[in-house]
Amino acid sequence: MVGNKHGERRLILLFFVPAILVWLGILIVPFFYGIFISFTQWDGLGNDFTFVGLRNYLTIFGDSKFLDSLLKTSIYAVAVVIVSNVIAIGLGLLLTSALKGKTFFRTAMFTPNIIGGLILGYLWKFIFNFGLTAFGKSGGIAWLEKSWLTSSAYAMVAMIIVASWQLSSYLMIIYVAGLANVPKELLEAAYIDGAGKWSAFKHVTLPMIRSSFTVCVFLSIVRCFMVFDVNLALTGGGPFNSTELIALKVYNTAFTSMKFGVAQAEAVVLFLIVTVISVLQTYFSMKKEVKA
Amino acid sequence: MRKMKASRVLLFAAACILTVIYIFPFVLTIFNSMKTSQEFIMNPFSLPSAFHVENFTQALQEMKFFSALKNTFILTIVSSLLITLFGATAAYVVSRFSHKKWVSALFLMMVASMVAPFQVYMIPIVKIYGGTFGLNNSLLFLSVVALGLNLPFSIFLIRGFLNGIPIEIEQAAMIDGCSYIQVFFRIVLPMLKPIVITLLVFVSMGIWNDYLMSSLFLTDEVKRTLALTIRVFVNEYSVDYAPMLAGLFLSMIPMLIFYVLCQKHILEGVVQGSVKG
């Protein structure tokens, strides 16, 4: 099977080159062009731009709104990652236990991930604006009477609730797959050795699902830094920009304020954050493999 | 024995309550979409007293629902097919020619480009293709953008599957005089069926629900997809909830049907997709 006997060159030309061209055209060229845009001042009208060097980067790191958005995204991410992973592990344990109708429950619980983020955002907006307030009024619960979406602090809590609601049921699927691979004999052996439920979970189950855990934690971090649809629909970044997370901030800088150079610089910062997270993930999964 | 039974009942009850938490927003929307505004403001938790069909007729009209449905179908089907075709063919080359340094190098770069968030491509893609080339409002071009964004992942996923298939059958066919391309279509492609189905289902769900990418390119009302049309009920200061709830319900129907039909593949896609990091 050497040389061109079986149409090797034709194969590469027909099967590989088109994919490479699309990849270059849609991802690679725009990526480097984007880096270039981040060094220019461009208001989006026509092709008039001036090269400004690092000025956009200096601008965004002096912009309290951008830094604030980064900080808020980080707080949001920490909360969502913890809440959704804890719930997802719990759901995973429940759905791998001696429960009747597991498949049905798993399927039903996953529903939030089938529907688009914009639709979910509006569904929840309705619930926060009408459902919870009606509940609060009829029960005389003061902190539910006014819509959470009108208060800066509560609007962020609303974002965290909706994201955790959706993400936990996504991660649950990955944890179920991981938990299904934990050998029953190992747990039985632990029980025979006198381990309690909690200590068996901590010393047997948890180490066995470490790779699922790593995947889920990093997947949820990245999801949090890229959240857009739900943010746009549920709070629109408001009230008073209090919930404008980083991806929405990039979008607004570009398409509302028409500052494309600055927006691209913000996007590059977001890119760097996500890249660092991904490199860390690779590092952690490699380290674990060596140990195992 | 009794203790065992009691704990099972408890587990079952817990699972029921949790399931309600995950589906109640959908049920609530469906109930309230049939009510008038006064009715759902009074009590959003009651069952609808009558079915107010006018919410739905208004939603269908304002959203241009059937036109949007058609556009969404075109975008989803064309791009998913392109992604599978380009993904499978390229993955075959990457898997069977991994000894070629430049093939492996390109593949690694593709994998690296997978982690970048869409935001970093967004402005330049719009500027180059929407601005310079004027490809706004073309569903076909948008399918190519979706192809580019999903291609690295699909090559990665199919390559992983191919690496697990022994090469001996292919070699035997080649000794019999088949070319690589014949081998691909006759032997490899049929074997790829399970992974291709998982990929198709998983990817088409993402494209069907996409808002951001579509919103940047599809500005013309008649080109809008379902994910975009729900915005017609929202303006700067208020949201028109009665028809919007009906619109939300209508927009969810196709995906819910799809989910009932393909649940196994969707959940499989989640597990397969999680290894991508």
Chai-1 contact restraints between the chains, C-beta under 6 A:
chainA,res_idxA,chainB,res_idxB,connection_type,confidence,min_distance_angstrom,max_distance_angstrom,comment,restraint_id
A,M1,B,M174,contact,1.0,0.0,6.0,A-B,restraint_1
A,H6,B,M174,contact,1.0,0.0,6.0,A-B,restraint_2
A,H6,B,S179,contact,1.0,0.0,6.0,A-B,restraint_3
A,H6,B,Y180,contact,1.0,0.0,6.0,A-B,restraint_4
A,G7,B,S179,contact,1.0,0.0,6.0,A-B,restraint_5
A,G7,B,Y180,contact,1.0,0.0,6.0,A-B,restraint_6
A,G7,B,I181,contact,1.0,0.0,6.0,A-B,restraint_7
A,L11,B,Y180,contact,1.0,0.0,6.0,A-B,restraint_8
A,L11,B,I181,contact,1.0,0.0,6.0,A-B,restraint_9
A,I12,B,V93,contact,1.0,0.0,6.0,A-B,restraint_10
A,F15,B,T89,contact,1.0,0.0,6.0,A-B,restraint_11
A,F15,B,V93,contact,1.0,0.0,6.0,A-B,restraint_12
A,F16,B,A90,contact,1.0,0.0,6.0,A-B,restraint_13
A,F16,B,V93,contact,1.0,0.0,6.0,A-B,restraint_14
A,A19,B,F86,contact,1.0,0.0,6.0,A-B,restraint_15
A,A19,B,A90,contact,1.0,0.0,6.0,A-B,restraint_16
A,V22,B,L147,contact,1.0,0.0,6.0,A-B,restraint_17
A,V22,B,G148,contact,1.0,0.0,6.0,A-B,restraint_18
A,W23,B,L151,contact,1.0,0.0,6.0,A-B,restraint_19
A,I26,B,V145,contact,1.0,0.0,6.0,A-B,restraint_20
A,I26,B,G148,contact,1.0,0.0,6.0,A-B,restraint_21
A,L27,B,S113,contact,1.0,0.0,6.0,A-B,restraint_22
A,L27,B,G148,contact,1.0,0.0,6.0,A-B,restraint_23
A,P30,B,Y121,contact,1.0,0.0,6.0,A-B,restraint_24
A,P30,B,P124,contact,1.0,0.0,6.0,A-B,restraint_25
A,P30,B,I125,contact,1.0,0.0,6.0,A-B,restraint_26
A,Y33,B,P124,contact,1.0,0.0,6.0,A-B,restraint_27
A,G34,B,V120,contact,1.0,0.0,6.0,A-B,restraint_28
A,G34,B,P124,contact,1.0,0.0,6.0,A-B,restraint_29
A,S97,B,L11,contact,1.0,0.0,6.0,A-B,restraint_30
A,L99,B,L11,contact,1.0,0.0,6.0,A-B,restraint_31
A,L99,B,A15,contact,1.0,0.0,6.0,A-B,restraint_32
A,F105,B,A15,contact,1.0,0.0,6.0,A-B,restraint_33
A,F105,B,T19,contact,1.0,0.0,6.0,A-B,restraint_34
A,T107,B,Q263,contact,1.0,0.0,6.0,A-B,restraint_35
A,A108,B,T19,contact,1.0,0.0,6.0,A-B,restraint_36
A,A108,B,I23,contact,1.0,0.0,6.0,A-B,restraint_37
A,M109,B,T19,contact,1.0,0.0,6.0,A-B,restraint_38
A,M109,B,Y22,contact,1.0,0.0,6.0,A-B,restraint_39
A,T111,B,I23,contact,1.0,0.0,6.0,A-B,restraint_40
A,I114,B,M255,contact,1.0,0.0,6.0,A-B,restraint_41
A,I114,B,Y259,contact,1.0,0.0,6.0,A-B,restraint_42
A,I115,B,M252,contact,1.0,0.0,6.0,A-B,restraint_43
A,I115,B,M255,contact,1.0,0.0,6.0,A-B,restraint_44
A,G116,B,N209,contact,1.0,0.0,6.0,A-B,restraint_45
A,G116,B,A227,contact,1.0,0.0,6.0,A-B,restraint_46
A,L118,B,Y211,contact,1.0,0.0,6.0,A-B,restraint_47
A,L118,B,A227,contact,1.0,0.0,6.0,A-B,restraint_48
A,I119,B,L248,contact,1.0,0.0,6.0,A-B,restraint_49
A,I119,B,S251,contact,1.0,0.0,6.0,A-B,restraint_50
A,Y122,B,L248,contact,1.0,0.0,6.0,A-B,restraint_51
A,L123,B,P25,contact,1.0,0.0,6.0,A-B,restraint_52
A,L123,B,T29,contact,1.0,0.0,6.0,A-B,restraint_53
A,I127,B,P25,contact,1.0,0.0,6.0,A-B,restraint_54
A,F130,B,P44,contact,1.0,0.0,6.0,A-B,restraint_55
A,G131,B,P44,contact,1.0,0.0,6.0,A-B,restraint_56
A,A134,B,P44,contact,1.0,0.0,6.0,A-B,restraint_57
A,S169,B,Y22,contact,1.0,0.0,6.0,A-B,restraint_58
A,I173,B,L267,contact,1.0,0.0,6.0,A-B,restraint_59
A,I173,B,V270,contact,1.0,0.0,6.0,A-B,restraint_60
A,I174,B,S274,contact,1.0,0.0,6.0,A-B,restraint_61
A,A177,B,V271,contact,1.0,0.0,6.0,A-B,restraint_62
A,V215,B,S274,contact,1.0,0.0,6.0,A-B,restraint_63
A,F218,B,G277,contact,1.0,0.0,6.0,A-B,restraint_64
A,M226,B,P117,contact,1.0,0.0,6.0,A-B,restraint_65
A,F228,B,L212,contact,1.0,0.0,6.0,A-B,restraint_66
A,D229,B,Y211,contact,1.0,0.0,6.0,A-B,restraint_67
A,A247,B,Q119,contact,1.0,0.0,6.0,A-B,restraint_68
A,V250,B,Q119,contact,1.0,0.0,6.0,A-B,restraint_69
A,A254,B,I123,contact,1.0,0.0,6.0,A-B,restraint_70
A,F260,B,I123,contact,1.0,0.0,6.0,A-B,restraint_71
A,Q264,B,I123,contact,1.0,0.0,6.0,A-B,restraint_72
A,A267,B,Q119,contact,1.0,0.0,6.0,A-B,restraint_73
A,A267,B,V120,contact,1.0,0.0,6.0,A-B,restraint_74
A,L270,B,P117,contact,1.0,0.0,6.0,A-B,restraint_75
A,L270,B,Q119,contact,1.0,0.0,6.0,A-B,restraint_76
A,F271,B,A116,contact,1.0,0.0,6.0,A-B,restraint_77
A,F271,B,V120,contact,1.0,0.0,6.0,A-B,restraint_78
A,V274,B,P117,contact,1.0,0.0,6.0,A-B,restraint_79
A,S278,B,V115,contact,1.0,0.0,6.0,A-B,restraint_80
A,Q281,B,G277,contact,1.0,0.0,6.0,A-B,restraint_81
